[in-house]
Amino acid sequence: MVFNYRALAEYLVEAEERKQPVSCITDNYPNFNLSNGYAVQKELVKIKEELGYNIFAYKMGLTSQAKMKQMNVNEPIYGYVFDYMNVPNQGQIIKEELIHPKVEAEIAFILGEDIEGPGITGEQVLKKTKSILPVLEIIDSRYENFKFTLPDVVADNTSASRVVFGDKLFNPHDFEVDAVEVKMKINGDLAADGVSSAVLGNPAVSAAMLANMMAGSGKGKIRKGSIILTGAITEAVLLHKGDHITAKFGGMGEISFQVK
């Protein structure tokens, strides 16, 4: 079957703009597959750029073995964070601008050198990483009830919505990058916790897998200075208007934001 990728991307962009969830693409097209999902995502990126937005970071999804098993895949998925999604630490997100946002804690890598697959390892990525920093990612599926198949979520740019970065950059060689403990509280109560080894054993492995996936799809190297969100350390927690979120990252300080 031939799909109109541009029309499907517009369908998802309009859902985001209207803040109204829509039915999954696979509900209407059961044979819509993962490669179709990335083709829609490519068109979605073009639409965002036509609107004047720029890619700010790469983001990885399905980076735990449990999630990959649940979705019956053997590698993560990727998408993009755009500049308009960036929220300052101690800032606020507006609930009315989103549909059903959830928050999860991650570690972001900033590259000091280009990385390129195939065959690059997490260890090689660490050597080429200039800085790491903590981040809270707010994901917001454009699909009804936050339910979707793998091709659907890839088409929807892996639910990218908002990001809150920490204020400080850290040298990755000063940390056991796979042993950063995170505690996330909402309104003072512990909402989720985790250790960075939840991300494929080490978040650097996630960044390496991104480079290898990019090479496999003909997208070339990931350039020096690029930011990579490596995937969720904690489970994703649903947000409500009035919530105050704080997350402490072992040795990397605290991030917070308010839901208005």
C-alpha positions in Angstrom: 0.0 0.0 0.0 1.2 3.5 -0.8 0.8 6.0 2.1 0.6 9.7 1.9 3.3 10.4 4.5 2.9 14.2 4.3 -0.8 14.0 5.1 -0.2 11.6 8.0 2.5 14.0 9.4 0.1 16.9 9.1 -2.6 14.8 10.9 -0.2 14.5 13.9 1.1 18.1 13.8 -2.5 19.4 13.8 -3.3 17.1 16.8 -0.4 18.8 18.7 -1.5 22.3 17.6 -5.1 21.7 18.5 -4.2 19.8 21.7 -6.7 17.2 20.8 -5.8 13.5 20.7 -6.4 11.4 17.6 -6.8 7.8 16.7 -3.7 5.8 15.9 -2.6 5.6 12.3 -2.6 1.8 12.6 -6.3 1.8 13.5 -7.0 3.0 10.0 -4.0 1.3 8.3 -3.2 -2.0 10.0 -0.3 -2.7 7.6 1.5 0.6 8.5 4.9 -0.6 9.7 8.1 0.8 11.4 9.7 2.0 8.2 6.5 3.8 7.3 6.6 5.4 10.8 10.0 6.8 10.2 8.9 8.1 6.8 6.1 10.0 8.5 8.5 11.3 11.2 10.8 12.6 8.4 7.8 14.6 6.9 6.9 15.8 10.4 10.4 17.2 10.9 10.1 18.9 7.5 6.8 20.5 8.5 8.3 21.7 11.8 11.3 23.3 10.0 8.9 25.0 7.5 7.2 26.5 10.5 10.5 28.0 11.6 11.5 25.5 14.3 14.9 23.9 14.5 16.1 20.5 15.8 17.6 21.1 19.2 18.5 17.5 20.2 18.1 13.8 19.4 16.1 11.7 21.7 16.0 7.9 22.3 13.0 5.9 23.3 12.4 2.3 24.4 15.8 2.1 26.0 15.0 -0.5 28.7 15.1 -4.2 28.0 11.6 -4.5 29.5 10.1 -1.9 27.2 11.8 -3.4 24.1 10.4 -6.8 25.1 7.0 -5.3 25.7 7.0 -3.8 22.2 8.6 -6.8 20.7 11.6 -5.0 19.2 15.4 -5.6 19.5 16.5 -2.0 19.3 15.3 1.4 20.6 13.6 4.1 18.6 14.6 7.7 18.0 13.1 11.1 17.4 13.9 14.8 17.7 13.5 17.6 20.2 12.8 21.0 18.7 13.9 24.4 20.1 10.4 25.5 21.0 10.2 22.5 23.4 13.0 23.8 25.7 11.9 24.9 29.2 14.3 26.5 31.6 15.2 24.9 34.9 12.7 26.1 37.6 10.4 27.2 34.8 6.9 26.1 33.9 5.0 24.2 31.4 1.4 25.1 30.5 -1.0 22.2 30.8 -3.4 23.7 28.3 -0.7 23.6 25.6 -0.4 19.8 26.0 -2.8 16.8 25.9 -1.8 14.3 28.6 1.8 15.0 29.5 4.1 12.6 31.5 7.5 13.3 32.9 10.6 11.0 33.1 14.2 11.6 34.1 17.1 11.1 31.7 20.8 11.9 31.1 21.8 13.9 28.1 25.1 13.7 26.3 26.8 16.6 24.5 29.3 15.4 21.9 32.9 16.8 21.8 33.6 14.9 18.5 31.5 13.5 15.7 30.3 9.9 16.2 29.5 7.6 13.4 28.3 4.0 13.0 28.1 1.3 12.2 29.8 -0.6 15.0 30.5 2.3 17.4 30.4 1.3 21.1 29.3 3.0 24.2 32.9 3.1 25.4 33.9 4.9 22.2 31.0 7.4 22.6 32.1 8.2 26.2 35.5 9.1 24.9 33.9 11.5 22.4 31.5 13.0 24.8 32.3 16.5 26.1 29.7 16.9 28.8 26.7 15.2 30.3 23.8 16.8 32.1 20.5 15.8 33.8 17.2 16.4 32.0 13.5 15.9 32.7 11.7 15.0 29.5 8.0 15.7 29.2 6.4 13.3 26.7 2.9 13.8 25.3 1.5 11.4 22.9 -0.9 12.8 20.3 -2.8 9.5 20.4 -6.0 8.8 22.4 -5.4 7.4 25.9 -1.6 7.5 25.4 -1.9 4.1 23.6 -0.1 3.2 20.4 1.9 0.6 18.5 5.6 1.0 17.7 5.0 2.5 14.2 2.5 5.0 15.6 4.8 6.4 18.2 7.7 6.7 15.8 5.5 8.6 13.4 4.5 10.8 16.3 8.2 11.8 16.8 8.4 9.5 19.9 6.0 11.7 21.9 8.4 14.6 22.0 6.9 17.6 23.8 9.0 19.5 26.3 12.4 19.2 28.0 13.9 20.8 31.1 17.7 20.7 31.3 19.9 21.1 34.4 21.9 24.3 34.7 25.3 22.7 34.9 27.4 20.6 32.5 29.5 17.7 33.9 32.5 15.9 32.7 31.4 12.3 32.0 34.8 11.0 33.2 34.0 12.3 36.7 31.0 9.9 36.9 30.1 6.3 36.8 27.6 7.1 34.1 25.8 3.9 34.6 25.4 4.4 38.4 23.6 7.8 38.6 20.7 7.5 41.1 17.6 9.6 40.4 14.7 10.4 42.7 11.8 12.3 41.3 9.2 14.0 43.5 5.8 15.5 42.7 4.4 17.9 45.2 7.0 16.6 47.7 6.1 12.9 47.4 8.3 10.4 45.8 6.8 9.6 42.3 9.6 7.6 40.7 13.2 6.6 41.1 15.8 4.7 39.2 19.5 4.2 38.3 21.0 5.1 35.0 21.9 1.5 34.3 18.2 1.1 33.4 19.2 2.7 30.1 20.6 -0.3 28.2 23.0 -1.0 31.0 24.7 2.4 30.4 23.3 5.6 28.7 26.4 5.7 26.5 25.3 2.5 24.9 22.0 4.3 24.0 24.0 7.1 22.3 26.0 4.5 20.4 22.9 2.7 19.2 21.6 6.0 17.9 24.7 6.5 15.8 24.5 2.9 14.5 20.8 3.3 13.7 21.5 6.6 11.9 24.2 4.9 9.8 21.9 2.0 9.1 19.3 4.4 7.6 21.8 6.4 5.6 21.6 9.5 7.8 25.4 9.7 8.4 27.3 10.9 11.4 26.1 12.7 14.5 28.0 16.0 14.6 30.2 17.4 17.4 28.1 19.6 19.7 24.9 17.5 19.2 22.8 16.8 22.2 21.4 13.3 22.7 18.7 12.4 25.3 19.6 8.8 26.1 16.3 7.5 27.4 14.3 7.2 30.6 15.9 6.3 33.9 12.5 6.4 35.7 9.1 5.4 34.7 7.0 8.2 33.1 4.5 9.8 35.5 1.3 11.6 34.5 1.3 15.4 35.2 -1.6 17.5 36.4 -2.2 21.2 36.6 -0.6 22.6 39.8 2.0 19.9 40.1 5.5 20.9 41.2 8.2 18.4 40.0 11.7 18.1 41.4 14.3 15.5 40.5 17.6 14.9 42.2 20.4 13.3 40.2 23.2 11.8 42.3 26.1 14.2 42.0 24.5 16.3 39.3 22.1 18.5 41.3 18.4 19.1 41.0 16.0 20.1 38.3 12.5 21.4 38.9 9.5 22.9 37.1 5.9 23.7 37.7 2.8 22.7 35.7 0.5 25.8 35.3 
